[in-house]
Structures are given as C-alpha cells and as structure tokens.
C-alpha cells in the first residue's frame, strides 16, 4: 500500500482537478471533487502497477561557500575589538536618535 498526498482544486463551477507530484506526476479532472480523486486513484494504480519505485542515495558534491577562506581573518586582530565597540556605540546613538525623533512627532495623546 502506498499513501499519496493529493492536491484538489476547484477549476470552475463544474470542474475539479486532483493531482499528485510523487512518486510520479499525475493529474485528473472530474465534475466533483470525489470524481476527480477517484479518477486520480485509478490512474495512479495503473501507473504504479507497472515498473518499480526505488529510492536512490545520491552523493552530491557541493562547492564550499566562497567566503569560507575569509572566515576568522579578524580573530585576534589588534584593532578588531575597538572597531566592533565603535560600531556598537554608533548603533546605540543612531537608535537613540531615531527613538527621540519618533517620540517627538507624537502628540500629547500618544498619537
């Protein structure tokens, strides 16, 4: 027994489409939702009764991310901590300025 996930959609007032993508791509139509699904069931039985469904383990070679060679280049750099602290302080000042600006635009009722 094979369980299949079926997508059923209404095409128009008198037509429904039932479709599956795995293990083979199939689609049928019917006047009702049940008819479309029943047709798909019969078609799937026909297609899956011939041949075999097998699973493959496929080894895929992936290229390393192009930035990997640069990872860690700032580790133990004498100026890295100072640079990071400067950025953090600038971000805090910018956040405070944005907060002050947005609060000053509000009226006394908070809007």
Secondary structure, DSSP 8 states (H G I E B T S, - for coil): ------EEEEEETTEEEEEE-SSS-EEEEESSHHHHHHHHHHHHHHHHHSS--------------TTGGGTTTTTT-TTHHHHHHHHHHHHHHHHHHHHHHHHHTS-TT--
